[in-house]
Amino acid sequence: MADDASTSHDADAFPWHLGVFDAHCHPTDTMTNLRAIPSMKARVLTVMATRAQDQGLVAHAAQQLGIEAADIKQSPDEWRAKQRIVPCFGWHPWFSYQMFDDEEYEHTSTLSEGQKSAHFRSVLTPKTDDENFLRSLPDPRSLSYFLAQTKEYLQNYPLALIGEVGLDKGFRIPEAWLPGQEDDRDES
């Protein structure tokens, strides 16, 4: 185990001025995390969206802590000093069930309750006929809406990336936790 002097020396010797770049984070999962970003030693964080609910949150974070197209045109040196995040807009495959191909539904942007249930029955496994469960899921968004929204975000934030794309472990839709069961989240 290192003593305090060597630990302190190692921390001071780290070349923070070169920049530390996080490859992946989700501070919008807990919005209070955004306030901590300016005081972090990491120069830039890549902030990932994962589903419909995150897209606007990442754009909001980029507006507060990132860089917009107008800033890039003004002074590249100035925006380099200000930028704290690179926004990333995308959908993790875990949440792909929340998206539907509007070409399969006569180019509609929203689904009726019957179409919503049919959509979820066609994309979720194991199959379920539990209508209460299917109705409790978020309304799916059309693929064309997602693509148009993503294009707009990429135009507003030209340094943005496409992400989250998720190539990790399998997923199942979590059930709502009841008060007092919060510690059971990792066991589901």
N, CA and C atoms as a LAMMPS dump frame, in Angstrom:
ITEM: TIMESTEP
0
ITEM: NUMBER OF ATOMS
564
ITEM: BOX BOUNDS ff ff ff
-5.0000000000000000e+02 5.0000000000000000e+02
-5.0000000000000000e+02 5.0000000000000000e+02
-5.0000000000000000e+02 5.0000000000000000e+02
ITEM: ATOMS id mol type element x y z
1 1 1 N 0.841 -1.18 0
2 1 2 C 0 0 0
3 1 3 C 0.886 1.244 0
4 2 1 N 0.565 2.196 -0.849
5 2 2 C 1.373 3.406 -0.96
6 2 3 C 1.083 4.348 0.19
7 3 1 N 2.124 5.093 0.593
8 3 2 C 1.904 6.071 1.647
9 3 3 C 1.28 7.34 1.062
10 4 1 N 0.853 8.231 1.948
11 4 2 C 0.173 9.454 1.515
12 4 3 C 1.048 10.304 0.61
13 5 1 N 2.344 10.349 0.891
14 5 2 C 3.238 11.187 0.09
15 5 3 C 3.319 10.688 -1.345
16 6 1 N 3.46 9.372 -1.534
17 6 2 C 3.57 8.87 -2.913
18 6 3 C 2.236 8.967 -3.638
19 7 1 N 1.127 8.783 -2.929
20 7 2 C -0.19 8.923 -3.544
21 7 3 C -0.392 10.36 -3.996
22 8 1 N -0.032 11.305 -3.13
23 8 2 C -0.163 12.71 -3.468
24 8 3 C 0.734 13.05 -4.655
25 9 1 N 1.979 12.537 -4.639
26 9 2 C 2.903 12.794 -5.731
27 9 3 C 2.355 12.251 -7.049
28 10 1 N 1.81 11.028 -7.04
29 10 2 C 1.255 10.441 -8.265
30 10 3 C 0.108 11.288 -8.804
31 11 1 N -0.764 11.77 -7.934
32 11 2 C -1.897 12.591 -8.362
33 11 3 C -1.41 13.9 -8.969
34 12 1 N -0.38 14.502 -8.336
35 12 2 C 0.144 15.761 -8.852
36 12 3 C 0.887 15.567 -10.166
37 13 1 N 1.472 14.401 -10.364
38 13 2 C 2.262 14.151 -11.561
39 13 3 C 1.405 13.819 -12.784
40 14 1 N 0.133 13.509 -12.572
41 14 2 C -0.709 13.16 -13.715
42 14 3 C -0.859 14.369 -14.638
43 15 1 N -0.679 14.203 -15.922
44 15 2 C -0.718 15.343 -16.849
45 15 3 C -2.144 15.772 -17.206
46 16 1 N -2.846 16.332 -16.239
47 16 2 C -4.229 16.736 -16.465
48 16 3 C -4.352 17.73 -17.615
49 17 1 N -3.335 18.529 -17.843
50 17 2 C -3.398 19.549 -18.892
51 17 3 C -3.563 18.942 -20.285
52 18 1 N -3.206 17.658 -20.438
53 18 2 C -3.383 17.006 -21.736
54 18 3 C -4.839 16.645 -21.992
55 19 1 N -5.622 16.572 -20.952
56 19 2 C -7.038 16.247 -21.09
57 19 3 C -7.303 14.79 -20.803
58 20 1 N -8.405 14.541 -20.172
59 20 2 C -8.863 13.191 -19.903
60 20 3 C -10.239 13.09 -20.532
61 21 1 N -10.444 12.113 -21.346
62 21 2 C -11.693 11.99 -22.065
63 21 3 C -12.414 10.72 -21.642
64 22 1 N -13.62 10.887 -21.145
65 22 2 C -14.439 9.74 -20.789
66 22 3 C -15.001 9.153 -22.071
67 23 1 N -14.966 7.849 -22.18
68 23 2 C -15.461 7.212 -23.384
69 23 3 C -16.965 7.008 -23.355
70 24 1 N -17.585 7.176 -22.181
71 24 2 C -18.973 6.779 -22.098
72 24 3 C -19.564 7.15 -20.739
73 25 1 N -20.623 7.933 -20.721
74 25 2 C -21.292 8.194 -19.453
75 25 3 C -22.74 8.6 -19.697
76 26 1 N -23.527 8.49 -18.657
77 26 2 C -24.954 8.801 -18.721
78 26 3 C -25.347 9.728 -17.572
79 27 1 N -24.821 10.938 -17.512
80 27 2 C -25.179 11.806 -16.389
81 27 3 C -26.643 12.22 -16.404
82 28 1 N -27.34 12.07 -17.535
83 28 2 C -28.751 12.434 -17.564
84 28 3 C -29.621 11.407 -16.857
85 29 1 N -29.041 10.253 -16.461
86 29 2 C -29.813 9.305 -15.654
87 29 3 C -30.19 9.933 -14.319
88 30 1 N -29.328 10.769 -13.798
89 30 2 C -29.581 11.529 -12.571
90 30 3 C -29.168 12.964 -12.876
91 31 1 N -30.145 13.8 -13.145
92 31 2 C -29.87 15.148 -13.647
93 31 3 C -28.998 15.984 -12.715
94 32 1 N -29.001 15.683 -11.423
95 32 2 C -28.158 16.453 -10.507
96 32 3 C -26.682 16.25 -10.808
97 33 1 N -26.331 15.17 -11.518
98 33 2 C -24.934 14.936 -11.891
99 33 3 C -24.403 16.023 -12.816
100 34 1 N -25.26 16.649 -13.585
101 34 2 C -24.806 17.665 -14.539
102 34 3 C -24.119 18.835 -13.851
103 35 1 N -24.572 19.183 -12.657
104 35 2 C -23.969 20.318 -11.935
105 35 3 C -22.512 20.056 -11.586
106 36 1 N -22.129 18.789 -11.462
107 36 2 C -20.764 18.448 -11.063
108 36 3 C -19.785 18.486 -12.24
109 37 1 N -20.273 18.465 -13.449
110 37 2 C -19.388 18.354 -14.611
111 37 3 C -18.358 19.478 -14.699
112 38 1 N -18.716 20.751 -14.534
113 38 2 C -17.694 21.804 -14.661
114 38 3 C -16.534 21.687 -13.666
115 39 1 N -16.748 21.056 -12.523
116 39 2 C -15.676 20.953 -11.536
117 39 3 C -14.875 19.655 -11.663
118 40 1 N -15.224 18.807 -12.614
119 40 2 C -14.487 17.552 -12.793
120 40 3 C -13.144 17.814 -13.45
121 41 1 N -12.191 16.93 -13.196
122 41 2 C -10.881 17.076 -13.821
123 41 3 C -10.895 16.611 -15.276
124 42 1 N -11.851 15.782 -15.635
125 42 2 C -11.95 15.355 -17.033
126 42 3 C -12.26 16.578 -17.888
127 43 1 N -11.575 16.713 -18.984
128 43 2 C -11.771 17.882 -19.829
129 43 3 C -13.1 17.8 -20.575
130 44 1 N -13.421 16.612 -21.076
131 44 2 C -14.642 16.442 -21.868
132 44 3 C -15.287 15.11 -21.514
133 45 1 N -16.608 15.116 -21.405
134 45 2 C -17.375 13.891 -21.216
135 45 3 C -18.25 13.667 -22.446
136 46 1 N -18.351 12.443 -22.89
137 46 2 C -19.308 12.121 -23.947
138 46 3 C -20.579 11.677 -23.25
139 47 1 N -21.633 12.444 -23.432
140 47 2 C -22.895 12.219 -22.732
141 47 3 C -23.857 11.516 -23.679
142 48 1 N -24.228 10.3 -23.306
143 48 2 C -25.027 9.426 -24.163
144 48 3 C -26.515 9.487 -23.859
145 49 1 N -27.311 9.524 -24.924
146 49 2 C -28.751 9.295 -24.823
147 49 3 C -28.976 7.807 -25.066
148 50 1 N -30.003 7.26 -24.455
149 50 2 C -30.272 5.831 -24.622
150 50 3 C -31.666 5.535 -25.139
151 51 1 N -32.596 6.477 -24.996
152 51 2 C -33.992 6.222 -25.358
153 51 3 C -34.689 7.559 -25.587
154 52 1 N -35.974 7.512 -25.88
155 52 2 C -36.735 8.719 -26.207
156 52 3 C -36.602 9.793 -25.137
157 53 1 N -36.71 9.389 -23.886
158 53 2 C -36.719 10.345 -22.797
159 53 3 C -35.381 11.061 -22.632
160 54 1 N -34.298 10.491 -23.11
161 54 2 C -32.962 11.069 -22.94
162 54 3 C -32.577 12.088 -24.007
163 55 1 N -33.161 12.025 -25.18
164 55 2 C -32.706 12.86 -26.29
165 55 3 C -32.724 14.347 -25.908
166 56 1 N -33.844 14.817 -25.389
167 56 2 C -33.956 16.216 -24.984
168 56 3 C -33.067 16.563 -23.802
169 57 1 N -32.883 15.613 -22.888
170 57 2 C -32.015 15.855 -21.732
171 57 3 C -30.569 16.049 -22.168
172 58 1 N -30.114 15.243 -23.119
173 58 2 C -28.748 15.389 -23.623
174 58 3 C -28.61 16.718 -24.364
175 59 1 N -29.615 17.084 -25.147
176 59 2 C -29.569 18.38 -25.84
177 59 3 C -29.52 19.523 -24.823
178 60 1 N -30.288 19.418 -23.757
179 60 2 C -30.276 20.442 -22.704
180 60 3 C -28.895 20.523 -22.053
181 61 1 N -28.309 19.368 -21.768
182 61 2 C -26.964 19.348 -21.184
183 61 3 C -25.961 19.976 -22.149
184 62 1 N -26.098 19.675 -23.432
185 62 2 C -25.189 20.248 -24.433
186 62 3 C -25.356 21.765 -24.509
187 63 1 N -26.573 22.222 -24.372
188 63 2 C -26.82 23.662 -24.4
189 63 3 C -26.153 24.341 -23.206
190 64 1 N -26.194 23.685 -22.046
191 64 2 C -25.59 24.266 -20.843
192 64 3 C -24.073 24.13 -20.819
193 65 1 N -23.567 22.962 -21.243
194 65 2 C -22.158 22.643 -21.016
195 65 3 C -21.385 22.291 -22.285
196 66 1 N -22.071 22.245 -23.381
197 66 2 C -21.422 21.813 -24.614
198 66 3 C -21.118 22.963 -25.532
199 67 1 N -21.292 22.689 -26.798
200 67 2 C -20.95 23.675 -27.807
201 67 3 C -21.986 23.609 -28.914
202 68 1 N -22.416 24.738 -29.4
203 68 2 C -23.389 24.785 -30.478
204 68 3 C -22.707 25.273 -31.752
205 69 1 N -23.388 25.081 -32.865
206 69 2 C -22.835 25.443 -34.171
207 69 3 C -22.405 26.904 -34.212
208 70 1 N -23.19 27.806 -33.641
209 70 2 C -22.849 29.234 -33.659
210 70 3 C -21.533 29.499 -32.941
211 71 1 N -21.256 28.771 -31.869
212 71 2 C -20.005 28.966 -31.128
213 71 3 C -18.799 28.55 -31.954
214 72 1 N -18.934 27.496 -32.739
215 72 2 C -17.815 27.011 -33.545
216 72 3 C -17.436 28.044 -34.593
217 73 1 N -18.415 28.709 -35.164
218 73 2 C -18.148 29.699 -36.209
219 73 3 C -17.474 30.944 -35.643
220 74 1 N -17.7 31.224 -34.357
221 74 2 C -17.131 32.436 -33.771
222 74 3 C -15.633 32.3 -33.526
223 75 1 N -15.228 31.358 -32.711
224 75 2 C -13.826 31.231 -32.359
225 75 3 C -13.531 29.805 -31.896
226 76 1 N -12.864 29.013 -32.736
227 76 2 C -12.541 27.639 -32.323
228 76 3 C -11.747 27.571 -31.03
229 77 1 N -10.83 28.521 -30.804
230 77 2 C -10.056 28.504 -29.564
231 77 3 C -10.946 28.724 -28.352
232 78 1 N -11.944 29.603 -28.505
233 78 2 C -12.844 29.89 -27.395
234 78 3 C -13.701 28.676 -27.063
235 79 1 N -14.246 28.009 -28.092
236 79 2 C -15.094 26.864 -27.765
237 79 3 C -14.3 25.71 -27.196
238 80 1 N -13.053 25.564 -27.564
239 80 2 C -12.238 24.491 -26.976
240 80 3 C -12.1 24.686 -25.47
241 81 1 N -11.976 25.922 -25.05
242 81 2 C -11.831 26.204 -23.627
243 81 3 C -13.145 26.001 -22.872
244 82 1 N -14.28 26.238 -23.54
245 82 2 C -15.575 26.158 -22.877
246 82 3 C -16.186 24.761 -22.881
247 83 1 N -15.903 23.986 -23.887
248 83 2 C -16.612 22.718 -24.044
249 83 3 C -16.345 21.765 -22.89
250 84 1 N -17.402 21.232 -22.34
251 84 2 C -17.299 20.266 -21.25
252 84 3 C -17.877 18.911 -21.646
253 85 1 N -18.781 18.897 -22.613
254 85 2 C -19.364 17.625 -23.041
255 85 3 C -19.457 17.565 -24.559
256 86 1 N -19.476 16.346 -25.057
257 86 2 C -19.831 16.075 -26.446
258 86 3 C -21.144 15.299 -26.366
259 87 1 N -22.232 15.867 -26.889
260 87 2 C -23.506 15.164 -26.814
261 87 3 C -23.535 13.996 -27.801
262 88 1 N -24.222 12.949 -27.408
263 88 2 C -24.364 11.761 -28.247
264 88 3 C -25.835 11.389 -28.28
265 89 1 N -26.391 11.326 -29.484
266 89 2 C -27.812 11.065 -29.655
267 89 3 C -28.006 9.694 -30.282
268 90 1 N -28.794 8.861 -29.624
269 90 2 C -29.05 7.536 -30.152
270 90 3 C -29.984 6.756 -29.254
271 91 1 N -30.25 5.535 -29.665
272 91 2 C -31.113 4.622 -28.906
273 91 3 C -30.352 3.343 -28.658
274 92 1 N -30.268 2.962 -27.41
275 92 2 C -29.668 1.679 -27.048
276 92 3 C -30.618 0.571 -27.497
277 93 1 N -30.097 -0.536 -27.996
278 93 2 C -30.99 -1.636 -28.399
279 93 3 C -31.929 -2.1 -27.287
280 94 1 N -31.551 -1.897 -26.038
281 94 2 C -32.45 -2.257 -24.945
282 94 3 C -33.796 -1.56 -25.065
283 95 1 N -33.786 -0.369 -25.645
284 95 2 C -35.014 0.427 -25.732
285 95 3 C -35.579 0.469 -27.152
286 96 1 N -35.087 -0.376 -28.025
287 96 2 C -35.562 -0.375 -29.405
288 96 3 C -37.032 -0.776 -29.507
289 97 1 N -37.56 -1.474 -28.515
290 97 2 C -38.975 -1.82 -28.52
291 97 3 C -39.852 -0.563 -28.473
292 98 1 N -39.265 0.567 -28.053
293 98 2 C -40.002 1.826 -27.972
294 98 3 C -40.045 2.562 -29.311
295 99 1 N -39.577 1.927 -30.363
296 99 2 C -39.551 2.541 -31.679
297 99 3 C -40.286 1.624 -32.649
298 100 1 N -41.033 2.227 -33.578
299 100 2 C -41.717 1.41 -34.583
300 100 3 C -41.436 1.949 -35.977
301 101 1 N -41.505 1.048 -36.948
302 101 2 C -41.299 1.404 -38.349
303 101 3 C -42.612 1.951 -38.884
304 102 1 N -42.681 3.273 -39.084
305 102 2 C -43.926 3.89 -39.493
306 102 3 C -44.373 3.462 -40.889
307 103 1 N -43.485 2.897 -41.695
308 103 2 C -43.897 2.369 -42.996
309 103 3 C -44.824 1.172 -42.832
310 104 1 N -44.715 0.475 -41.703
311 104 2 C -45.596 -0.661 -41.435
312 104 3 C -46.961 -0.22 -40.924
313 105 1 N -47.101 1.046 -40.57
314 105 2 C -48.35 1.568 -40.021
315 105 3 C -48.836 2.762 -40.831
316 106 1 N -48.783 2.659 -42.141
317 106 2 C -49.283 3.698 -43.053
318 106 3 C -48.713 5.075 -42.746
319 107 1 N -47.427 5.12 -42.449
320 107 2 C -46.688 6.374 -42.233
321 107 3 C -47.303 7.255 -41.153
322 108 1 N -47.794 6.656 -40.091
323 108 2 C -48.333 7.422 -38.973
324 108 3 C -47.229 7.696 -37.966
325 109 1 N -47.361 8.79 -37.235
326 109 2 C -46.347 9.11 -36.222
327 109 3 C -46.742 8.607 -34.841
328 110 1 N -48 8.247 -34.668
329 110 2 C -48.45 7.698 -33.389
330 110 3 C -49.299 6.457 -33.649
331 111 1 N -49.329 5.583 -32.676
332 111 2 C -50.093 4.344 -32.792
333 111 3 C -51.333 4.406 -31.907
334 112 1 N -52.396 3.77 -32.389
335 112 2 C -53.586 3.614 -31.554
336 112 3 C -53.259 2.623 -30.441
337 113 1 N -54.115 2.517 -29.436
338 113 2 C -53.886 1.555 -28.349
339 113 3 C -53.76 0.137 -28.901
340 114 1 N -54.618 -0.216 -29.867
341 114 2 C -54.55 -1.555 -30.464
342 114 3 C -53.249 -1.778 -31.222
343 115 1 N -52.813 -0.77 -31.982
344 115 2 C -51.541 -0.871 -32.711
345 115 3 C -50.362 -0.94 -31.756
346 116 1 N -50.442 -0.167 -30.671
347 116 2 C -49.38 -0.172 -29.665
348 116 3 C -49.233 -1.576 -29.079
349 117 1 N -50.344 -2.188 -28.676
350 117 2 C -50.29 -3.543 -28.122
351 117 3 C -49.764 -4.532 -29.149
352 118 1 N -50.232 -4.419 -30.394
353 118 2 C -49.765 -5.322 -31.452
354 118 3 C -48.27 -5.148 -31.691
355 119 1 N -47.813 -3.894 -31.686
356 119 2 C -46.384 -3.629 -31.869
357 119 3 C -45.572 -4.312 -30.779
358 120 1 N -45.946 -4.088 -29.52
359 120 2 C -45.182 -4.678 -28.418
360 120 3 C -45.243 -6.199 -28.446
361 121 1 N -46.392 -6.76 -28.811
362 121 2 C -46.468 -8.231 -28.916
363 121 3 C -45.519 -8.757 -29.993
364 122 1 N -45.307 -7.963 -31.031
365 122 2 C -44.456 -8.441 -32.136
366 122 3 C -42.963 -8.308 -31.845
367 123 1 N -42.575 -7.418 -30.933
368 123 2 C -41.142 -7.187 -30.716
369 123 3 C -40.608 -7.679 -29.38
370 124 1 N -41.477 -7.931 -28.412
371 124 2 C -41.006 -8.358 -27.094
372 124 3 C -41.044 -9.872 -26.942
373 125 1 N -40.039 -10.391 -26.287
374 125 2 C -40.033 -11.802 -25.914
375 125 3 C -39.697 -11.885 -24.434
376 126 1 N -40.283 -12.781 -23.694
377 126 2 C -41.313 -13.711 -24.147
378 126 3 C -42.607 -12.964 -24.471
379 127 1 N -43.417 -13.565 -25.32
380 127 2 C -44.686 -12.967 -25.728
381 127 3 C -45.6 -12.831 -24.514
382 128 1 N -46.414 -11.803 -24.53
383 128 2 C -47.35 -11.602 -23.426
384 128 3 C -48.696 -11.147 -23.963
385 129 1 N -49.739 -11.547 -23.286
386 129 2 C -51.088 -11.072 -23.585
387 129 3 C -51.611 -10.194 -22.454
388 130 1 N -50.736 -9.794 -21.56
389 130 2 C -51.116 -8.962 -20.423
390 130 3 C -51.323 -7.523 -20.917
391 131 1 N -52.576 -7.174 -21.216
392 131 2 C -52.897 -5.851 -21.761
393 131 3 C -52.532 -4.721 -20.801
394 132 1 N -52.695 -4.939 -19.501
395 132 2 C -52.321 -3.891 -18.539
396 132 3 C -50.835 -3.588 -18.626
397 133 1 N -50.029 -4.63 -18.74
398 133 2 C -48.587 -4.445 -18.877
399 133 3 C -48.269 -3.712 -20.178
400 134 1 N -48.862 -4.135 -21.282
401 134 2 C -48.58 -3.515 -22.578
402 134 3 C -49.001 -2.049 -22.591
403 135 1 N -50.135 -1.739 -21.975
404 135 2 C -50.589 -0.336 -21.918
405 135 3 C -49.695 0.507 -21.016
406 136 1 N -49.017 -0.123 -20.045
407 136 2 C -48.157 0.628 -19.125
408 136 3 C -46.836 1.046 -19.755
409 137 1 N -46.489 0.449 -20.885
410 137 2 C -45.229 0.792 -21.546
411 137 3 C -45.339 2.163 -22.205
412 138 1 N -44.215 2.863 -22.354
413 138 2 C -44.26 4.188 -22.995
414 138 3 C -44.743 4.074 -24.432
415 139 1 N -45.411 5.113 -24.912
416 139 2 C -45.843 5.116 -26.304
417 139 3 C -44.618 5.048 -27.197
418 140 1 N -44.598 4.121 -28.149
419 140 2 C -43.439 4.039 -29.045
420 140 3 C -43.41 5.231 -30.003
421 141 1 N -42.223 5.554 -30.467
422 141 2 C -42.043 6.655 -31.428
423 141 3 C -41.705 6.081 -32.796
424 142 1 N -42.076 6.812 -33.814
425 142 2 C -41.8 6.328 -35.168
426 142 3 C -40.316 6.494 -35.505
427 143 1 N -39.833 5.597 -36.322
428 143 2 C -38.442 5.646 -36.763
429 143 3 C -38.168 6.946 -37.519
430 144 1 N -39.09 7.378 -38.37
431 144 2 C -38.853 8.608 -39.134
432 144 3 C -38.766 9.823 -38.211
433 145 1 N -39.555 9.855 -37.13
434 145 2 C -39.458 10.952 -36.165
435 145 3 C -38.075 10.946 -35.512
436 146 1 N -37.637 9.772 -35.077
437 146 2 C -36.317 9.661 -34.445
438 146 3 C -35.221 10.136 -35.4
439 147 1 N -35.269 9.718 -36.658
440 147 2 C -34.238 10.117 -37.617
441 147 3 C -34.244 11.628 -37.856
442 148 1 N -35.432 12.226 -37.983
443 148 2 C -35.523 13.678 -38.188
444 148 3 C -35.011 14.428 -36.958
445 149 1 N -35.39 13.958 -35.774
446 149 2 C -34.946 14.594 -34.538
447 149 3 C -33.42 14.493 -34.404
448 150 1 N -32.872 13.321 -34.7
449 150 2 C -31.422 13.128 -34.604
450 150 3 C -30.693 14.025 -35.594
451 151 1 N -31.208 14.136 -36.794
452 151 2 C -30.592 15.015 -37.796
453 151 3 C -30.561 16.463 -37.293
454 152 1 N -31.652 16.904 -36.694
455 152 2 C -31.708 18.272 -36.158
456 152 3 C -30.689 18.463 -35.031
457 153 1 N -30.606 17.492 -34.137
458 153 2 C -29.613 17.591 -33.058
459 153 3 C -28.193 17.632 -33.62
460 154 1 N -27.903 16.813 -34.607
461 154 2 C -26.552 16.794 -35.185
462 154 3 C -26.23 18.104 -35.895
463 155 1 N -27.235 18.759 -36.471
464 155 2 C -27.006 20.068 -37.09
465 155 3 C -26.774 21.139 -36.028
466 156 1 N -27.5 21.057 -34.919
467 156 2 C -27.332 22.044 -33.844
468 156 3 C -26.033 21.854 -33.073
469 157 1 N -25.559 20.621 -32.999
470 157 2 C -24.346 20.285 -32.248
471 157 3 C -23.407 19.51 -33.171
472 158 1 N -22.668 20.214 -34.024
473 158 2 C -21.871 19.545 -35.06
474 158 3 C -20.746 18.655 -34.534
475 159 1 N -20.41 18.764 -33.262
476 159 2 C -19.405 17.871 -32.692
477 159 3 C -20.053 16.641 -32.059
478 160 1 N -21.37 16.553 -32.136
479 160 2 C -22.101 15.439 -31.531
480 160 3 C -21.758 14.129 -32.23
481 161 1 N -22 13.063 -31.495
482 161 2 C -21.778 11.712 -32.005
483 161 3 C -23.103 10.956 -32.005
484 162 1 N -23.116 9.835 -32.704
485 162 2 C -24.25 8.917 -32.634
486 162 3 C -23.963 7.945 -31.505
487 163 1 N -24.834 7.881 -30.555
488 163 2 C -24.669 6.984 -29.419
489 163 3 C -25.776 7.262 -28.425
490 164 1 N -26.121 6.48 -27.804
491 164 2 C -25.696 5.139 -27.435
492 164 3 C -26.139 4.149 -28.515
493 165 1 N -25.315 3.192 -28.8
494 165 2 C -25.712 2.133 -29.728
495 165 3 C -25.729 0.776 -29.052
496 166 1 N -25.069 0.647 -27.929
497 166 2 C -25.133 -0.513 -27.068
498 166 3 C -24.873 -1.855 -27.697
499 167 1 N -23.773 -2.428 -27.374
500 167 2 C -23.437 -3.771 -27.842
501 167 3 C -23.081 -4.649 -26.656
502 168 1 N -23.746 -4.411 -25.552
503 168 2 C -23.387 -5.136 -24.345
504 168 3 C -24.413 -6.214 -24.012
505 169 1 N -24.572 -6.499 -22.754
506 169 2 C -25.374 -7.634 -22.302
507 169 3 C -26.856 -7.515 -22.642
508 170 1 N -27.555 -8.627 -22.513
509 170 2 C -28.982 -8.684 -22.777
510 170 3 C -29.783 -7.874 -21.778
511 171 1 N -31.028 -7.657 -22.091
512 171 2 C -31.882 -6.794 -21.29
513 171 3 C -33.285 -7.356 -21.234
514 172 1 N -33.957 -7.072 -20.145
515 172 2 C -35.391 -7.295 -20.085
516 172 3 C -36 -6.069 -19.433
517 173 1 N -37.252 -5.816 -19.751
518 173 2 C -37.925 -4.635 -19.24
519 173 3 C -38.044 -4.771 -17.729
520 174 1 N -37.532 -3.787 -16.982
521 174 2 C -37.614 -3.881 -15.523
522 174 3 C -39.043 -3.664 -15.056
523 175 1 N -39.4 -4.341 -14.003
524 175 2 C -40.694 -4.112 -13.383
525 175 3 C -40.552 -2.949 -12.417
526 176 1 N -41.655 -2.267 -12.183
527 176 2 C -41.624 -1.14 -11.253
528 176 3 C -41.272 -1.65 -9.859
529 177 1 N -40.381 -0.927 -9.175
530 177 2 C -40.012 -1.293 -7.819
531 177 3 C -40.99 -0.657 -6.854
532 178 1 N -41.302 -1.388 -5.839
533 178 2 C -42.168 -0.874 -4.796
534 178 3 C -41.308 -0.205 -3.733
535 179 1 N -41.874 0.737 -2.987
536 179 2 C -41.079 1.367 -1.921
537 179 3 C -40.474 0.294 -1.021
538 180 1 N -39.195 0.464 -0.707
539 180 2 C -38.491 -0.496 0.138
540 180 3 C -37.784 -1.584 -0.638
541 181 1 N -38.001 -1.673 -1.95
542 181 2 C -37.361 -2.71 -2.76
543 181 3 C -36.207 -2.162 -3.589
544 182 1 N -35.814 -0.93 -3.369
545 182 2 C -34.777 -0.315 -4.189
546 182 3 C -33.491 -1.096 -4.21
547 183 1 N -33.157 -1.755 -3.101
548 183 2 C -31.903 -2.517 -3.038
549 183 3 C -31.974 -3.801 -3.854
550 184 1 N -33.161 -4.179 -4.321
551 184 2 C -33.318 -5.402 -5.116
552 184 3 C -33.089 -5.164 -6.6
553 185 1 N -32.786 -3.926 -7.007
554 185 2 C -32.693 -3.599 -8.425
555 185 3 C -31.669 -4.457 -9.158
556 186 1 N -30.528 -4.714 -8.583
557 186 2 C -29.478 -5.441 -9.273
558 186 3 C -29.743 -6.94 -9.345
559 187 1 N -30.743 -7.41 -8.646
560 187 2 C -31.047 -8.837 -8.631
561 187 3 C -32.081 -9.207 -9.684
562 188 1 N -32.708 -8.248 -10.37
563 188 2 C -33.732 -8.556 -11.368
564 188 3 C -33.119 -8.984 -12.666
